[in-house]
Amino acid sequence: MNIHPLSNVHPEAQIGQNVTIEPFVTIEKDVVIGDGTYIAAGAVIRNGSRIGKNCKIDSCASIAGLPQDLKYKGEYTTVEIGDNTVIREYVTINKGTAAKQKTVVGNNCLIMSYVHIAHDCQIGNNVILAGYTGLAGEVVIDDWVITGGSTMVHQFVHIGCHAFISGGSLVRKDVPPYVKAAREPLSYVGLNSLGLRRRGFSNETINTIQEIYRYIFQKDMNISQALEYIETHIAPIPERDEIVSFIRGSKRGIMKGYDAATGDE
């Protein structure tokens, strides 16, 4: 353990083996930091932080700050960060409220500079949030999602696994799995085919996913009709079931399709 003498580490904080803490870091009492984690100068790790192994937390990041939510009444809540996650400069991650009791960031994530993650957000594994992305309260982001820079996500929105959100987007509706989303208002612009190939999806599976979204976004069907057709006519695979389950479970409704010829939704 390498703790710089100019840092302020509470003696009851639980610090793992081979942790490096640079000068002017503040670590409060109710904090757990896993083995091999590096914390750069000026970071603030507040009560309720649970940080995994081999993480990197850069300068002036703030972990487990109080929720910016008027419903928060001081209840005990936490922030949980998985292993091998990188949190860059000036990131702010607020702890949970009574709604979910915790804010979660998974394993192997990259949270770039100036990202804000509000109370009770639930972020999966292998997620990349580019700089200046802002997540309002209780946003859910599934595994392998990527947001472009300056993406703003409305409270309670759910973004499905392997989705890619174009930079500068305003995300007001749920984004289903495996898609690319862009334009204003945010719309379906195709599959995240490059990301899926990089992660080992077969051409056959990618083609099936694309066919599913043709019926959801590009045929003359409403969502209920499209889902019924998909379940009846497309052979079940995990990805088909993931898409159908996501859309049926959407509370905010999903984003719309986009007609490239007319510019209409």
N, C-alpha and C positions, 0 to 999 in steps of 0.2 A: 504494500500500500504506500502510495506516494502522495502525501497531503502537504501542500505548500503552507508554510507558516503564516502567510498573509491571508489565508482562507479562514472562514468562520464555520466550523463544522461542530454541530452539537454533539456532545460526548455520548449521547444515547442513540444517535443515528446508527443504523446497521449498515456498515460499509464492508463489501466483500473483499476478496483477495485481488491483488494486482490492480487496484483502482487508482487512477491518477486524478488528483484534484488540484487545479491551477490556482493562482492567487486571486483574491477578491471574490471567490465563490462563497455563497451562503447556502448551508445545508441545515435545515431545521430538525427538530427532535424526531418526529414521527416519519422517518424516511428509511427506505430500504433500497440499497444499490447493489446490483449483482457484480460478480467477479469480472475483472477485465474492462470495466467501463471507464471512459475518459470524459472528464468534465472540464471545459475550457474556462478561461478567466471571465469572471463577471456573471456567470450563470447563477440563477436562484432556484433552489430545489426546496419547495415548501412542504409543510406537513401534509401527509397523505400521499406522497409520491412513492410509487413502487416501480423501480427501474430494473430491467433485466440485465443479462450478461452481455458484455462486449458491445455496449452501446457507446455512441459518441454524441455528446451534448455540447454544442458550440457556444461561443461567447454571447452572454447577455440573454440566453434563452430563459424563459420563466415557466417552471413546471408546477402544476397544482395551485395556481392562483385561485382566488375565490371566484365562484361563478358570477357572471355579469347578468344576473337574473333576479328580479325583485321577489320572486317566490322563494329564494334561498333564505333560510332562517337559521343558518349556522349548524345544520345537521352534519354528522360525521360522514364524509365522503372521501373518495380517493381518485388518483390518476394511476393507471396501470400501463406500463410500457414494456413490450416484449423484448426478446433478445435481438442483438445485432441491428438495432434500429439507429439511424443517424438523424439527429435533430440539429438543424443549422442555426445560424445567428438570428437572434431576436424572435424566435418562435415563441408563441404563448399557448399553453395548454391548460385550460381551466379544469378544476375538479368537478365532480358530479354534484347533483342535487338529489332531493328525495325521489325524483322521477326514476332514475336508474342507479343511484348511489355511486356511480363511478364513470369516469371517462377512460376509454380504452384505446390504445394504439398497439397494433400487433407486432409480430416479428418481421425483421428484414425490411422495414419501411425506410423510406427516405422522405423526410419532412424538410423542405428547403426553406431558405431564409424568409422571415416575416410572415410565415403562415400563422393563422389563428385557428385553434381548435377549441370550440366552445364546450360548455358543460354537457355531460352525458353523451357525447359523440362516441360511436363505436366504429373503430377503423380496423379492418382485417389485416392479413399478412401480405407482404410484398407490395404495399401500396406506395405510390409516389405522388406527393402533393407538391407541385411546383410553386415557386416563390409568389407570395402575396395571395395565395389561395385563402379564402375565409370560409369556415364552416360555422353556421349558426347552431343553436342547441339541438341535441338529440338527432343529429344527422347520422345515418348508417352508411358506411362505405365497405363493400365486400372486398374479398381478396383480389389482388392484381389490378386494381383500378389505378389509372393515371389521370391527373388533372393538369391542364396547361396553366401557365402563370396567370394570376389575377382572376381565377375562377371564384365566383361567389355562389355559395350553396345555401338555399333557404332552409329554415328550421324544419325538422321532421322528414326531410327528403331522404330517400333510399337510392343509392347507386349500386347497380348489380356488378357482379364479378367480371373482370376483364374488360370493363368499359373504358373508353378513352374520351375525355372531355376537352374540347378545344379551348385554348387560352382565351381569357376575357369573357367566358360564358357566364350567364346568369341562370342558375339551375333552380327552377321553381317547381318542377315536377319530377317524379321518379324516373330514373334512367335504367332501362332493363339491361340484363347481362350481355356481354360480348359485342356491344355496339360502339360506333363512333357518334358523338353528339356535337353539333356545332350550330352556328347561325343564331339569329335573334328573331322570334323566340326560339329557344333551344329545340332542335329537331333531330330526327334520325337522318344520318347522312351515309349510312353503310355499316358494314361490320368492321371491327378492329382486327382485320385479317392479318396484318403484319404481326401484331402482338400475339395472336393465337398461334401463328406458325412458329414464332420464336419459342413459344411454350409447349410445343410438341403436339398441337392439335393436327389431326390428319386432314387432308384435302376433302375426304368424304364427309367428315364431321363439319368442317367449315361450310361446305356446300349445303348440308342439311340445315344448319343454323341460318344461312342466307335465305333458303327457301321458306323457313318459318317466318322470318321477318318480312318477306314479300307479302305474305298473307296478312300480317299484322299492320303493315304500314303502306303497302303499295297496291293492294287489291281493293275492290269496291265492297268492303265488309266493315262492319263495326267490330269493336274488340271482342265482344261476346261471340259473334259469328266466326271470327277468325280463330279464336281459341277452340271452339267446337270443331271446326274443320281440321285444325292441326291435330287435335287428339284423335280424330277419326281416321285421318288419311296419312299422317306421317308416323312412321314406325317409332316406337319409344326408344329414346336414348337418354342418358342423364342430362344432356344439354337441353333437349326438348322439354323435359320435365322441369328443369331449373327455370326456363323462360316462362312456362305456363304458370308455375307456382308463384314466381315473382309477380307477374301481372295480376293474377287473381288476388294476391295478398296486398297489392298496392293500396295505400290509404289516401295518397294525394292524387292518384291517377298518373299515368305515364305520359312522357313527352309525345309530341305529335310526329307524324311523318312529314316529309317535305317533297313537294313537286318541283324538281329542278327546272322544269320547262316554264312554269308560271310563277314560281316563287311563292305559291300559296301553300298553306298547311294542308 
